[in-house]
Structures are given as structure tokens and as C-alpha cells.
């Protein structure tokens, strides 16, 4: 479980320890001025409850929001520490839920933002989400747990702290104590409706493979816009969990769908328009760090492409997917910055040639090189190379591996 050293996580640790299940604690130390205080408190709580605890040190990168950056590295650390059969238990309370909904309203959220914090969203489990912060402090204190308040909770630079100490008290003063319950009910209602839309969005045809997803652009334009956006959101979340893209990202992605922009990068993913498809790709870890060499017939694979090489026979065609090569050693590798191809009047960078064919992910597109020169860009350009009929030749046929599977819930 995630043990911050505060009262909420201490109360959650108490509940977990008394559940009869195997429990261990992880504390993420951010390197802030209060970090040593909180780490000591977490270790004290774990010792009292007889829990194994591991303290993980992280570095919070600079960014527009220190709060958001800290949360991101904290969750990444918890994910890294989690074993395959474990849940991550957190101490979020009803007060956190209300504050989260109000924060998202201030930022201009949609239905998913109004859903607030989910009680269960694998691998996260939040058993105290229906319990008030006051109740968790009381429970942790009565159990003799040595929790500590985080001094950063008083820092007005953080939006959550301003919502907690200024905005919410002002709303309660103006409209009565029922404001908190109203915001909590709003989250429950929005979560139910968002779940229903998720079920409908599954019906939007999606094609998947490891590290990628694609949609037919015409299909996205034909279905209701909310379902199309939600289907894209589901695919992006599946490829880069645990976060989902926010409304601004989805608006940018929709600009790619309708052709107003070519790509969007988010959380390590690239969304690109490659008619008739909208493609969502993660970094391709199938690309070898070095190229694949060949000088004889065979089947060679590189970065999701297959090149079938035949000796002295094979289809003769003007297709850029087929090349006739002189005997000798060839290398299939990724495009490099200095690669050029001959064009009338000079040379052109290979990446530019590839981009002009509507291919966005140039870095994963293969080239075939001989004696340091690019002799073939599969699917893009055939470059002439002297072939001596007496010595024979190699005929190479390239295909992009279509390993896409229809998404089935």
C-alpha cells in the first residue's frame, strides 16, 4: 500500500493490516523539505502495524505544477514497486473526492473529470473514499499511529490547498454544508454515465497490436462525436496507462482526425493521420539497435517489416515495394540523419522523401543500404543500382507486417 505518513494513509494502512490479507507498505520520498519528517512518520506507522516498508527516493522534475509533477513520479514509483498480483491501496477520503471535483470544475472539465476519484480502478483501491478526513484522523490517532501532517498542505501555491482552504469554505458559507454532499453526488452520477458511454464506445471498431492501435477515419467521423472521442481516449489509455488524456489533448487529436494537423504527441504516444487510418503508436521496441544484413535469399525482419529475398527470380514490377539488387552485402536499418537519395539535380534527405509520402513515423521506416549508400526505401522509392545479368541478381519484396487485430471486448 502507499503510505505517505499522513493521517489518511495511516488509517488506510490500519484497515489493510486488519483485513487479514498480506500487506506491505511503500513510501515515496520526494526530496522536499518535509520529506524526512514524512518518511519517519511512515516508518513509525509501519512499525506500529508490523508492516514491511520500503522507502523509495524519487526526483521531481521541474514543471508548470510541482503538485502534478510530484504526483506523476509518485505513481510511477508505486507502479514500479508493485508486484504483479498486488493492489495499490491509497488513503483518499471523501474530502479528497469533493476537492478533486471542484478543482476540475475550476479547470473546465468534462464528464470524466466530474467523475472524480474512482473507488476501484485496477490496480488502485481506495477503501476510505466514503469516509471523511476528520474520521480518518480520529481513527489513526486512537490507534496510536504516529502520523504527521505534511507542511506543504498549507502552501497556497498549490491549487488543491486553495480549494481546500479558500474555495470550499466560501461555498459552504454561501450555500450551506450540503455543498460537499452535492459535489459527491455529482461525482457518483457522472461516473455512472461515463461508464455507460465507455460501454457504448467499445463498439467503435478498433484494430490493435502490441504498441499500437488504429481506427478507420471514416468510421470515427460517422459515429457520434462523444463516442468517437471516448473510443480514442480508451485506446490511448490502454497504450499509456494509468492516465487518460484530458479534454485539451483529445481536442488536438480530433484536429488530426479531421486533417487540421498531422500529429499529436502525448505521454510517449504519437497520434498520426495515415489515411484511411488514424494511428496511435507507442515507441517501437521491436526495432533492433543495429541493422539486419543479408547477401543471400531468405526472409528478413526489421521494425515491423518483412523483406523476402529471392535469387535471380521473383516478380518484376515498378512498385516501390519491390527492388532488384546486385549481389553483395546489404543492410536493412533505420533512417539516419545523414541519409540522402539522388534526385534530378542533386540529393534529397531520405527523411524528407519519406515524409512527402505521408509517412509520419520516419524513425521506424527501414532503408536498405549498400556500400554506405541508400539503394532502396521500401514502399517509397526504388533507386537504380547496376545489375550484371551474368552475375545474377537479388529480387527483394518488402511488406509491412499487418499484425492488427480487431478489438474485441
C-alpha positions in Angstrom: 0.0 0.0 0.0 1.0 3.7 -0.5 2.0 5.0 2.9 2.6 8.8 2.9 3.0 9.2 6.6 -0.2 11.4 6.9 -3.4 10.5 8.8 -5.3 9.4 5.8 -2.8 6.8 4.6 -2.2 5.7 8.2 -5.9 5.0 8.6 -5.9 3.1 5.3 -2.9 1.1 6.5 -4.8 0.2 9.6 -7.7 -1.0 7.6 -5.4 -3.0 5.3 -3.5 -4.5 8.2 -6.7 -5.7 9.8 -8.1 -7.2 6.6 -6.3 -10.5 7.1 -4.5 -10.1 3.7 -0.8 -9.8 3.1 0.2 -6.2 3.2 3.4 -4.3 2.7 4.0 -0.5 2.6 5.8 1.7 0.2 6.7 5.3 1.0 7.8 7.6 -1.8 10.3 10.3 -0.6 10.2 13.3 -2.9 13.2 15.2 -1.7 11.1 18.1 -0.4 12.0 19.9 2.9 9.3 17.9 4.7 10.2 14.6 3.1 12.4 13.3 6.0 9.6 14.1 8.5 7.0 12.2 6.5 9.4 9.3 5.8 10.0 8.9 9.6 6.2 9.1 10.2 5.6 6.4 7.6 8.2 4.1 9.1 6.7 4.7 12.6 3.2 3.8 11.3 4.5 0.6 9.6 6.4 -0.4 12.7 3.3 0.0 14.9 1.2 -2.1 12.5 4.0 -4.6 12.0 4.2 -3.9 8.2 7.2 -4.3 6.0 8.0 -0.9 4.5 10.2 0.2 1.6 11.2 3.9 1.2 11.7 4.8 -2.4 13.6 8.0 -3.3 12.5 10.0 -6.4 13.4 13.2 -8.1 10.6 15.6 -9.0 11.3 17.3 -12.4 10.6 20.9 -13.0 7.2 21.7 -14.5 4.3 24.1 -14.5 2.8 22.4 -11.5 5.0 21.0 -8.7 1.9 19.2 -7.3 1.2 17.5 -10.6 4.9 16.6 -11.3 5.2 15.1 -7.8 2.0 13.0 -8.3 3.3 11.7 -11.6 6.6 10.5 -10.3 5.0 9.1 -7.1 2.5 7.0 -9.1 5.4 5.8 -11.4 7.4 4.8 -8.4 4.4 2.9 -6.9 3.8 1.1 -10.3 7.5 0.1 -10.4 7.3 -1.3 -6.9 4.1 -3.2 -7.3 4.3 -6.9 -7.9 2.1 -8.5 -10.5 -0.5 -9.8 -8.1 -0.7 -6.7 -5.8 -3.2 -3.8 -5.5 -2.0 -0.3 -4.6 -4.1 0.9 -1.6 -4.3 4.6 -1.1 -5.8 6.8 1.7 -8.1 9.0 -0.4 -11.1 10.3 1.5 -14.5 11.8 0.8 -13.0 15.3 1.3 -10.4 14.5 -1.4 -13.2 13.5 -3.7 -15.1 16.8 -3.2 -11.9 18.8 -3.6 -11.0 16.9 -6.8 -14.4 17.6 -8.4 -14.2 21.2 -7.5 -10.7 21.5 -8.8 -11.7 20.0 -12.1 -14.7 22.3 -12.4 -12.4 25.3 -12.0 -10.2 23.9 -14.8 -13.2 23.4 -17.1 -13.6 19.6 -17.1 -15.9 17.2 -18.9 -17.8 14.2 -17.8 -14.8 12.1 -16.9 -13.3 14.9 -14.8 -16.6 15.3 -12.9 -16.4 11.5 -12.1 -13.7 12.4 -9.6 -11.7 9.7 -7.9 -12.7 6.1 -8.6 -13.1 3.8 -5.6 -11.7 0.9 -7.6 -9.6 1.3 -10.8 -7.1 -1.5 -11.1 -4.5 -1.6 -9.7 -5.7 1.2 -7.3 -8.0 0.5 -4.4 -9.3 3.4 -2.2 -11.2 1.9 0.7 -11.8 5.2 2.6 -13.2 7.2 -0.3 -16.6 7.3 1.5 -15.0 8.4 4.8 -14.4 11.9 6.0 -10.9 13.3 6.6 -11.9 14.0 10.2 -12.8 10.4 10.7 -9.5 9.1 9.4 -7.6 11.5 11.7 -9.6 10.3 14.6 -9.1 6.6 13.8 -5.4 6.9 13.2 -4.9 8.9 16.5 -7.0 6.4 18.6 -4.9 3.5 17.1 -1.7 5.2 18.4 -0.3 5.7 14.9 2.5 8.3 14.6 1.2 10.2 11.6 2.3 13.7 10.7 0.7 16.5 8.7 2.5 17.5 5.5 3.6 21.1 5.9 3.1 21.5 2.1 -0.6 21.2 2.7 -0.5 24.8 3.9 1.2 26.1 0.8 -1.3 28.3 -1.1 0.7 27.9 -4.3 -1.0 24.5 -4.9 -4.5 24.5 -6.3 -5.8 21.8 -4.1 -4.7 23.7 -1.0 -6.5 26.9 -2.3 -9.6 24.8 -3.0 -9.5 23.2 0.5 -8.8 26.4 2.5 -10.5 29.1 0.4 -12.9 28.0 -2.3 -14.8 25.2 -0.4 -15.2 27.1 2.9 -16.6 30.1 0.8 -19.1 27.8 -0.9 -20.2 26.3 2.4 -20.6 29.7 3.9 -22.7 30.9 1.0 -24.8 27.8 0.4 -24.6 25.7 3.5 -22.8 22.4 4.4 -24.8 20.5 1.8 -22.4 21.7 -0.9 -19.9 18.9 -0.2 -22.7 16.2 -0.4 -23.9 17.7 -3.7 -20.4 17.6 -5.2 -20.0 14.0 -4.0 -23.3 13.0 -5.6 -22.3 14.8 -8.8 -19.2 12.6 -9.0 -21.2 9.4 -8.5 -23.7 10.4 -11.2 -21.0 11.4 -13.7 -19.1 8.2 -13.0 -22.2 6.1 -13.8 -22.9 8.0 -17.0 -19.2 7.9 -18.1 -19.2 4.1 -17.5 -22.2 3.7 -19.8 -20.6 5.8 -22.6 -17.4 3.6 -22.2 -19.5 0.5 -22.9 -21.0 2.1 -26.0 -17.6 3.3 -27.2 -16.3 -0.3 -27.2 -18.5 -0.9 -30.3 -16.4 1.6 -32.3 -14.1 -0.7 -34.4 -10.6 -0.6 -33.2 -7.6 -2.5 -34.5 -4.8 -3.3 -32.1 -1.3 -4.8 -32.0 1.4 -4.6 -29.3 2.4 -0.9 -29.0 -0.3 0.4 -31.4 -3.9 1.0 -32.2 -5.7 2.3 -35.3 -9.1 3.4 -36.3 -10.7 3.9 -39.7 -11.1 7.7 -40.0 -14.3 7.4 -41.9 -15.8 5.3 -39.0 -14.7 7.9 -36.4 -16.5 10.6 -38.5 -19.6 8.5 -38.9 -20.3 7.7 -35.2 -21.5 10.4 -32.7 -18.6 12.6 -31.7 -18.7 11.8 -28.0 -18.3 8.0 -28.8 -15.5 8.6 -31.2 -13.6 10.7 -28.7 -14.2 8.2 -26.0 -13.0 5.3 -28.2 -9.8 7.2 -29.0 -9.4 8.0 -25.3 -9.8 4.3 -24.4 -7.1 3.3 -26.9 -4.6 6.0 -25.7 -5.2 5.0 -22.0 -4.7 1.3 -22.8 -1.4 2.1 -24.5 -0.1 4.5 -21.9 -1.7 3.7 -18.5 -2.7 4.7 -15.9 -3.6 8.2 -17.1 -6.2 9.2 -19.6 -5.7 12.2 -22.0 -7.6 15.3 -20.9 -10.0 17.4 -23.0 -7.3 19.6 -24.5 -5.4 16.6 -25.7 -8.5 15.0 -27.2 -9.4 18.2 -28.9 -5.9 18.2 -30.5 -6.3 14.6 -31.5 -9.6 15.4 -33.2 -7.8 18.0 -35.2 -5.7 15.1 -36.6 -8.8 13.1 -37.4 -10.3 15.9 -39.5 -6.9 16.8 -41.1 -6.2 20.1 -39.5 -2.9 18.9 -38.1 -0.7 15.9 -38.8 0.4 14.6 -35.4 -0.1 14.9 -31.6 2.3 13.6 -29.1 1.1 12.7 -25.6 2.6 10.7 -22.8 5.0 8.8 -25.0 2.4 8.2 -27.7 2.2 9.6 -31.2 -1.2 10.0 -32.9 -0.9 10.5 -36.6 -3.2 10.6 -39.7 -2.3 8.0 -42.2 -5.4 7.7 -44.4 -7.5 5.7 -44.2 -6.4 5.3 -40.6 -5.8 7.3 -37.5 -2.8 5.6 -35.9 -1.8 5.6 -32.3 1.7 4.3 -31.7 4.0 3.8 -28.7 7.8 3.7 -29.2 8.5 0.6 -31.2 10.8 -1.6 -29.1 10.9 -4.2 -31.9 13.4 -2.1 -33.8 16.9 -3.6 -33.5 19.6 -1.2 -32.3 21.7 -2.3 -35.3 20.5 -3.2 -38.8 19.8 -6.6 -40.3 22.2 -7.7 -43.0 21.7 -10.0 -46.0 23.6 -11.2 -49.0 21.6 -14.3 -49.9 18.0 -15.4 -50.3 15.9 -15.6 -47.1 13.2 -13.8 -45.0 14.5 -10.8 -43.0 12.5 -8.8 -40.5 13.1 -5.3 -39.2 10.9 -2.8 -37.3 7.6 -4.4 -38.3 8.6 -5.1 -41.9 9.4 -8.3 -43.7 11.8 -8.4 -46.7 11.7 -11.6 -48.7 14.8 -12.0 -50.8 15.0 -14.3 -53.9 18.0 -15.1 -56.1 17.6 -14.4 -59.8 13.9 -14.7 -59.8 10.8 -13.1 -58.5 8.2 -10.5 -59.6 9.4 -7.7 -61.7 7.4 -4.6 -61.1 7.7 -0.8 -60.9 6.3 -1.0 -57.4 8.5 0.7 -54.7 7.8 -2.4 -52.6 10.0 -4.5 -55.0 13.6 -4.0 -55.7 16.2 -5.7 -57.9 19.6 -5.6 -56.2 23.1 -6.6 -57.3 24.7 -9.4 -55.4 26.6 -8.3 -52.3 26.1 -7.4 -48.7 23.1 -5.2 -47.9 21.9 -3.8 -44.6 18.3 -3.1 -43.6 18.4 -0.4 -40.9 16.6 2.7 -39.5 16.9 6.0 -41.2 19.9 8.1 -40.1 20.2 11.8 -40.1 22.8 11.9 -43.0 21.0 9.6 -45.4 20.3 11.0 -48.8 18.9 9.8 -52.1 19.7 11.0 -55.6 17.1 13.2 -57.3 17.4 15.2 -60.5 19.8 18.0 -59.9 21.2 16.8 -56.6 20.3 14.9 -53.5 17.4 14.9 -51.0 17.3 13.8 -47.4 15.7 10.4 -47.0 13.6 11.6 -44.1 12.2 14.3 -46.4 11.4 11.8 -49.1 9.6 9.5 -46.6 7.6 12.4 -45.2 6.5 13.5 -48.6 4.8 10.1 -48.9 2.6 10.9 -45.9 4.6 8.7 -43.5 4.9 10.4 -40.1 7.0 7.9 -38.1 10.1 8.3 -40.3 12.3 7.0 -37.5 10.9 3.5 -37.7 10.8 3.3 -41.5 13.6 1.0 -43.0 16.1 1.8 -45.6 18.3 -0.7 -47.5 22.0 0.3 -47.7 24.9 -1.0 -49.7 28.4 0.3 -49.5 27.2 3.2 -47.4 24.6 4.4 -49.9 20.8 4.1 -49.6 19.7 1.9 -52.5 16.1 1.3 -51.6 13.4 2.9 -49.4 10.8 0.1 -49.2 7.4 1.3 -50.2 8.7 4.8 -51.0 11.4 4.8 -53.7 13.4 2.4 -55.9 16.9 3.6 -56.5 18.7 2.3 -59.5 21.8 0.1 -59.0 23.8 -1.6 -61.7 22.8 -5.2 -62.2 25.1 -7.6 -64.2 22.9 -10.3 -65.7 25.9 -12.7 -65.9 26.5 -12.4 -62.1 22.8 -12.7 -61.3 20.7 -10.5 -59.1 18.6 -10.5 -55.9 14.9 -9.7 -56.1 13.6 -8.3 -52.8 9.9 -7.9 -51.9 9.0 -5.8 -48.8 5.8 -5.9 -46.9 4.7 -4.0 -43.8 3.6 -6.6 -41.3 -0.1 -6.2 -40.7 -0.5 -7.7 -37.3 -3.5 -5.7 -36.4 -6.3 -7.5 -34.6 -9.9 -6.3 -34.4 -10.6 -5.1 -30.9 -13.0 -7.4 -29.1 -14.2 -6.6 -25.6 
